[in-house]
Amino acid sequence: MTYDVARVRGLIPSLGDGWTHLDPQAGMLVPDSVSRSVSTGFRTSSFSHAGRHVSAQRSAAILERAREAVADLVGGDPAGVVLGPDRALLLAWLAESLSSRLGLGTGIVLSRLDDEANVAPWLRIANRYGAHVRWAEVEIDTCELPSWQFEELIGPTARLVALTAASPIVGSAPDVRVAADRVHEVGGLLVVDAIGAAPYAHIDIDELGADVVAVSGPSWGGPQVGALVFRDPAFLDRIPAMSLNPYAKGAERLEVGGHSYAMLAGLTTSIDYLASLDESATGTRRERLEASISSLQAYHDELFDYLMETLQQIPNVTVIGKASTRIPTVSFTVGGMQSDRVAGKLADDRIGTLSGSHGGSRLLDALGVNDEGGAVTIGLAPYTIKYDIDQLGRSLVRIQQTELADTP
């Protein structure tokens, strides 16, 4: 069945705000069903899932359903799903829990392609306990992360590799499995940040070979909830607990503080929304997710080609990178203009983008882009249409014409 973008757009009321939304990396627009689930959750759940009160029982059911939904999203086990208010916070707690394994004489491998949430916690631990850090570098021309370097980077003392499934800035999707196989040969762990990959790609924790996969609800239109999924749930009972509950077991050992059950209800609904992107999808939720994401990929393949053709036809616009395996995200520069100014002018035309150094992106630093004024980042979402790209193209042309006219 052809992807019905008009139907998908009808599920998202905020598309009526008059803006062109090309900034899904900042969080995709929220479907109405998710908003309603959150609202209902606030009215009907308790602040605890312990106890016999009916509202507490509802909270317990919401928590269980959220673990099941995230497990379906990544092909994992619900028992291995750790939930929290933010995936960056969860990664920080994971780093603290694993710190005893990352002391002097051990190694950590990080990537220039990664978001800071999967870099900063490991650097803090390395600085505190003396682990040696090595970096996987990107190719400047393509922004790809060559897999051949993992053989050299991941030595006998390596205990952890932190790697992105796809860059939310340039879209490059590295070969995670190569790093997984190598680090497992030496007895180490692989932590994969999938914030850029969801919902653009099928995520299968077993195929990736990841020991832990991190995801975040806003990546696909869900509420502000993060999750870590452990391939082996039993591993959670073999690492130090971060929980304030001394009797916590399993996933609860890394869940610090209480849950927002209303947000967890919205998280489950947002994954159901992903599974329903293709109206013809049938079967289990995992099967419907695979079918819907396949339909979305086919739609995005054509739309992304149109986006790239549009950008290439605009004078002075330079696209950063040209990875062969990627998600539909791209960063670009406009000659002679700071990225913040470009994004500001686009915002004047009611076009939403991301700009500047992206909160101190190590990738843009490594590429030298931040030294030249930064880059503008845009991406496709399930609700993006060709008209949005046309609006972007017309605005970029007009911005440059205005700049030339204002130049003395």
C-alpha positions as CSV (number, residue, x, y, z in Angstrom):
1,M,0.0,0.0,0.0
2,T,1.2,3.5,-0.8
3,Y,2.2,5.5,2.3
4,D,-0.7,7.8,3.0
5,V,1.0,11.0,4.3
6,A,-2.3,12.9,4.3
7,R,-3.8,10.4,6.8
8,V,-0.7,10.7,9.0
9,R,-0.8,14.5,8.9
10,G,-4.5,14.3,10.0
11,L,-3.4,12.6,13.2
12,I,-1.2,15.6,14.3
13,P,-3.2,18.8,15.2
14,S,-0.2,21.0,15.7
15,L,0.5,20.9,11.9
16,G,-2.1,23.6,11.7
17,D,0.1,26.2,13.3
18,G,1.3,27.6,10.0
19,W,4.9,26.5,10.3
20,T,6.9,24.3,8.1
21,H,8.4,21.7,10.5
22,L,11.8,20.5,9.3
23,D,13.4,20.1,12.8
24,P,12.4,16.6,14.0
25,Q,15.8,16.2,15.7
26,A,14.4,18.6,18.3
27,G,11.4,16.3,18.8
28,M,8.8,15.3,16.3
29,L,5.3,16.7,16.5
30,V,3.0,14.9,18.9
31,P,0.0,13.0,17.6
32,D,-3.4,13.8,19.2
33,S,-3.7,10.2,20.5
34,V,-0.6,10.6,22.5
35,S,-1.8,13.9,24.1
36,R,-5.1,12.3,25.0
37,S,-3.3,9.3,26.6
38,V,-1.1,11.6,28.7
39,S,-4.2,13.6,29.8
40,T,-6.1,10.4,30.7
41,G,-3.1,9.0,32.5
42,F,-2.9,12.1,34.7
43,R,-6.6,11.7,35.6
44,T,-6.6,8.0,36.3
45,S,-3.2,6.9,37.6
46,S,-1.4,7.3,40.9
47,F,2.1,8.5,41.8
48,S,3.1,5.0,42.7
49,H,2.5,1.5,41.2
50,A,2.7,-0.1,44.7
51,G,-0.3,-0.8,46.7
52,R,-3.9,-2.1,46.3
53,H,-5.7,1.0,45.4
54,V,-7.2,0.9,41.9
55,S,-5.2,3.9,40.8
56,A,-2.0,2.2,41.9
57,Q,-3.0,-0.9,40.0
58,R,-3.6,1.3,36.9
59,S,-0.1,2.7,37.3
60,A,1.4,-0.7,37.5
61,A,-0.4,-1.8,34.3
62,I,0.8,1.4,32.5
63,L,4.4,0.7,33.6
64,E,4.1,-2.9,32.3
65,R,2.6,-1.9,29.0
66,A,5.3,0.8,28.5
67,R,8.1,-1.8,29.0
68,E,6.3,-4.1,26.5
69,A,6.0,-1.4,23.9
70,V,9.6,-0.3,24.1
71,A,10.7,-4.0,23.9
72,D,8.6,-4.3,20.7
73,L,10.2,-1.2,19.2
74,V,13.7,-2.7,19.5
75,G,13.0,-6.4,19.5
76,G,14.0,-6.8,23.1
77,D,12.7,-8.4,26.3
78,P,10.3,-6.3,28.5
79,A,12.3,-7.4,31.5
80,G,15.3,-5.6,30.2
81,V,13.6,-2.2,29.6
82,V,14.7,0.5,32.0
83,L,12.5,3.7,31.9
84,G,13.3,7.2,33.0
85,P,12.6,10.9,32.4
86,D,15.3,11.2,29.8
87,R,17.6,8.9,27.9
88,A,20.6,11.1,28.6
89,L,20.0,10.8,32.3
90,L,19.7,7.1,32.0
91,L,23.0,6.8,30.1
92,A,24.6,8.9,32.9
93,W,23.3,6.4,35.5
94,L,24.4,3.5,33.4
95,A,27.9,5.0,33.3
96,E,28.0,5.4,37.0
97,S,26.8,1.8,37.5
98,L,29.5,0.5,35.1
99,S,32.3,2.7,36.6
100,S,33.9,-0.1,38.5
101,R,34.6,-1.9,35.2
102,L,36.2,1.2,33.7
103,G,39.2,1.9,35.8
104,L,42.9,2.3,35.2
105,G,44.2,-0.2,32.6
106,T,41.0,-0.5,30.8
107,G,39.8,1.2,27.5
108,I,36.7,3.0,26.3
109,V,36.0,3.6,22.6
110,L,33.9,6.6,21.7
111,S,32.8,8.1,18.4
112,R,33.0,11.6,16.9
113,L,29.6,10.8,15.3
114,D,27.8,10.4,18.5
115,D,25.4,12.8,20.3
116,E,26.9,14.2,23.5
117,A,24.6,12.1,25.7
118,N,26.5,9.0,24.7
119,V,29.9,10.7,25.1
120,A,30.0,12.9,28.2
121,P,29.0,10.2,30.8
122,W,31.8,7.9,29.6
123,L,34.4,10.7,29.5
124,R,33.5,11.7,33.1
125,I,34.0,8.1,34.2
126,A,37.3,7.8,32.3
127,N,38.6,11.0,33.8
128,R,37.6,9.9,37.3
129,Y,38.9,6.4,37.2
130,G,41.7,6.5,34.6
131,A,40.3,4.5,31.7
132,H,42.0,5.2,28.4
133,V,39.7,6.7,25.8
134,R,40.2,6.1,22.0
135,W,38.1,7.8,19.3
136,A,36.5,6.5,16.2
137,E,36.9,9.2,13.6
138,V,34.7,10.2,10.6
139,E,35.7,10.7,7.1
140,I,35.6,14.4,6.3
141,D,34.2,14.1,2.8
142,T,31.4,11.5,3.5
143,C,30.9,11.9,7.2
144,E,30.9,8.1,7.4
145,L,32.5,6.2,10.3
146,P,34.7,3.5,8.6
147,S,34.3,0.2,10.3
148,W,37.9,-1.0,9.6
149,Q,39.1,1.2,12.4
150,F,37.4,-0.8,15.1
151,E,39.9,-3.7,14.7
152,E,42.6,-1.3,15.8
153,L,40.7,0.8,18.3
154,I,39.1,-2.1,20.2
155,G,42.1,-3.8,21.9
156,P,42.4,-6.5,24.5
157,T,41.8,-4.0,27.4
158,A,38.6,-2.4,25.9
159,R,35.7,-2.8,28.2
160,L,33.1,-0.6,26.5
161,V,32.2,0.9,23.1
162,A,29.6,3.7,22.9
163,L,28.3,4.1,19.4
164,T,25.4,5.8,17.6
165,A,23.0,3.9,15.3
166,A,22.7,7.0,13.2
167,S,23.8,10.6,13.5
168,P,21.0,13.1,14.1
169,I,23.2,15.8,12.5
170,V,24.5,14.4,9.3
171,G,22.4,11.2,9.0
172,S,25.3,8.7,8.7
173,A,24.5,5.2,10.0
174,P,27.7,3.2,10.9
175,D,28.0,-0.6,10.8
176,V,27.3,-1.2,14.5
177,R,27.6,-5.0,14.2
178,V,31.3,-4.8,13.3
179,A,32.0,-2.9,16.5
180,A,29.8,-5.3,18.5
181,D,31.5,-8.5,17.2
182,R,35.0,-7.0,17.9
183,V,34.2,-5.7,21.5
184,H,32.6,-9.0,22.4
185,E,35.7,-10.9,21.3
186,V,37.6,-9.1,24.1
187,G,34.8,-9.4,26.7
188,G,33.5,-5.8,26.5
189,L,30.1,-4.2,26.1
190,L,28.5,-2.2,23.4
191,V,26.1,0.7,24.2
192,V,24.2,2.0,21.2
193,D,22.3,5.3,21.1
194,A,19.4,4.9,18.7
195,I,18.0,8.4,19.2
196,G,18.8,9.2,15.5
197,A,17.7,5.9,14.1
198,A,14.1,5.7,15.5
199,P,11.7,5.8,13.8
200,Y,13.6,5.8,10.5
201,A,15.0,2.3,10.7
202,H,14.2,-1.2,11.9
203,I,15.9,-1.5,15.3
204,D,16.7,-5.1,16.3
205,I,18.9,-5.3,19.4
206,D,20.0,-8.9,18.4
207,E,21.0,-7.9,14.9
208,L,22.9,-4.9,16.1
209,G,24.7,-7.1,18.7
210,A,24.3,-4.3,21.2
211,D,24.3,-5.0,24.9
212,V,22.3,-1.9,25.6
213,V,20.2,0.3,23.3
214,A,19.0,3.8,24.3
215,V,15.9,5.4,22.8
216,S,13.9,8.5,23.5
217,G,10.2,9.2,23.1
218,P,10.4,12.6,21.4
219,S,12.4,11.0,18.5
220,W,9.1,9.7,17.1
221,G,6.5,12.0,18.6
222,G,6.3,10.5,22.1
223,P,6.5,12.3,25.4
224,Q,9.7,13.2,27.3
225,V,10.6,9.6,28.4
226,G,13.8,7.7,27.8
227,A,14.6,4.0,27.9
228,L,17.5,1.7,28.0
229,V,17.0,-1.8,26.7
230,F,19.3,-4.6,27.9
231,R,19.7,-7.5,25.5
232,D,20.3,-9.8,28.5
233,P,17.9,-8.7,31.3
234,A,19.9,-10.8,33.8
235,F,22.8,-8.4,33.4
236,L,20.9,-5.8,35.4
237,D,21.2,-7.9,38.5
238,R,25.0,-8.2,38.0
239,I,25.8,-4.5,38.1
240,P,25.6,-2.0,41.0
241,A,22.1,-0.6,41.5
242,M,21.4,3.1,41.3
243,S,17.9,2.9,42.7
244,L,17.0,4.4,46.0
245,N,15.1,1.2,46.8
246,P,17.7,-1.3,48.4
247,Y,15.5,-4.2,47.3
248,A,15.1,-3.2,43.7
249,K,15.4,-6.0,41.1
250,G,16.0,-6.1,37.4
251,A,15.2,-3.0,35.5
252,E,14.2,-1.1,38.6
253,R,17.9,-1.2,39.8
254,L,18.7,1.6,37.3
255,E,15.4,3.6,37.8
256,V,16.2,6.4,40.2
257,G,13.1,8.0,41.7
258,G,9.5,7.5,40.7
259,H,7.8,7.4,37.3
260,S,5.5,9.8,35.5
261,Y,2.8,7.2,34.7
262,A,0.9,9.6,32.5
263,M,4.0,10.1,30.3
264,L,4.5,6.3,30.2
265,A,0.9,5.9,29.0
266,G,1.7,8.4,26.2
267,L,4.9,6.5,25.4
268,T,3.0,3.3,24.7
269,T,0.5,5.2,22.6
270,S,3.3,6.8,20.6
271,I,4.8,3.4,19.7
272,D,1.3,2.2,18.7
273,Y,1.1,5.3,16.5
274,L,4.4,4.3,14.8
275,A,3.0,0.8,14.3
276,S,-0.1,2.3,12.6
277,L,1.7,4.6,10.1
278,D,0.9,2.0,7.4
279,E,-2.9,1.5,7.7
280,S,-2.6,-1.9,6.1
281,A,-0.1,-3.3,8.7
282,T,-1.3,-6.4,10.5
283,G,-0.1,-8.9,13.1
284,T,1.7,-8.3,16.4
285,R,2.8,-4.8,17.3
286,R,6.4,-5.8,16.4
287,E,5.2,-7.0,13.0
288,R,3.1,-3.8,12.4
289,L,6.1,-1.7,13.4
290,E,8.3,-3.4,10.8
291,A,5.6,-3.0,8.1
292,S,4.9,0.7,9.0
293,I,8.6,1.6,9.1
294,S,9.2,-0.1,5.8
295,S,6.4,2.0,4.2
296,L,7.9,5.1,5.8
297,Q,11.3,4.3,4.5
298,A,10.0,3.9,1.0
299,Y,8.2,7.2,1.2
300,H,11.3,9.0,2.7
301,D,13.6,7.6,0.1
302,E,11.8,9.4,-2.7
303,L,11.3,12.5,-0.6
304,F,14.9,12.7,0.6
305,D,16.1,12.5,-3.1
306,Y,13.8,15.5,-3.8
307,L,15.3,17.3,-0.8
308,M,18.9,16.7,-1.9
309,E,18.0,17.8,-5.5
310,T,16.4,21.0,-4.1
311,L,19.5,21.9,-2.0
312,Q,21.9,21.2,-4.8
313,Q,20.1,23.6,-7.1
314,I,20.5,26.5,-4.7
315,P,23.6,28.6,-5.1
316,N,26.1,28.8,-2.2
317,V,24.4,25.9,-0.3
318,T,26.9,23.1,0.7
319,V,25.6,19.8,2.0
320,I,27.8,18.3,4.7
321,G,28.7,14.6,4.0
322,K,27.3,12.1,1.6
323,A,27.1,8.8,3.5
324,S,25.9,5.8,1.5
325,T,24.0,4.4,4.5
326,R,21.9,7.1,6.3
327,I,18.7,8.3,7.8
328,P,16.9,11.3,6.1
329,T,18.7,14.0,8.0
330,V,21.1,16.5,6.5
331,S,23.2,19.5,7.6
332,F,24.2,22.3,5.2
333,T,25.9,25.7,5.2
334,V,25.1,28.8,3.2
335,G,28.2,30.6,1.9
336,G,29.0,33.9,3.7
337,M,26.3,33.5,6.3
338,Q,26.4,32.3,9.9
339,S,24.1,29.3,10.5
340,D,22.3,31.1,13.3
341,R,21.5,33.9,11.0
342,V,20.2,31.5,8.3
343,A,18.1,29.7,10.8
344,G,16.8,33.0,12.1
345,K,15.8,34.1,8.6
346,L,14.1,30.8,8.0
347,A,12.2,31.1,11.2
348,D,11.0,34.6,10.0
349,D,9.5,32.6,7.1
350,R,8.0,30.2,9.7
351,I,10.3,27.3,8.8
352,G,11.7,25.4,11.8
353,T,15.3,24.1,11.7
354,L,18.2,23.5,14.0
355,S,21.3,25.7,13.8
356,G,24.6,26.7,15.2
357,S,27.0,24.4,16.9
358,H,24.1,22.2,18.1
359,G,25.0,22.5,21.7
360,G,28.7,22.0,21.1
361,S,28.7,19.2,18.6
362,R,32.0,17.3,18.6
363,L,31.2,16.2,15.0
364,L,30.9,19.7,13.7
365,D,34.0,20.7,15.6
366,A,35.9,17.8,14.1
367,L,34.8,18.7,10.6
368,G,35.8,22.3,11.1
369,V,32.2,23.4,10.4
370,N,31.8,25.3,13.7
371,D,34.9,27.3,12.9
372,E,33.2,28.6,9.8
373,G,29.9,29.6,11.5
374,G,28.2,26.2,12.1
375,A,25.5,24.4,10.1
376,V,21.8,24.3,9.7
377,T,20.3,20.8,10.3
378,I,17.0,19.6,8.8
379,G,15.3,16.3,8.6
380,L,12.2,14.5,7.4
381,A,9.4,13.3,9.6
382,P,6.4,11.0,8.9
383,Y,4.3,14.1,8.2
384,T,6.8,15.9,5.9
385,I,5.6,16.6,2.3
386,K,7.2,18.1,-0.9
387,Y,5.5,21.4,-0.2
388,D,7.6,21.7,2.9
389,I,10.8,21.2,0.9
390,D,9.7,23.7,-1.7
391,Q,9.1,26.3,1.0
392,L,12.6,25.7,2.3
393,G,14.1,26.1,-1.1
394,R,12.2,29.3,-1.9
395,S,13.2,30.8,1.5
396,L,16.9,30.0,1.1
397,V,16.9,31.7,-2.3
398,R,15.1,34.7,-1.0
399,I,17.4,35.0,2.1
400,Q,20.5,35.1,-0.1
401,Q,19.0,37.6,-2.5
402,T,18.1,39.8,0.5
403,E,21.6,39.5,1.9
404,L,23.2,40.5,-1.4
405,A,20.8,43.5,-1.7
406,D,21.7,44.6,1.9
407,T,25.5,44.3,1.3
408,P,27.0,47.7,0.6
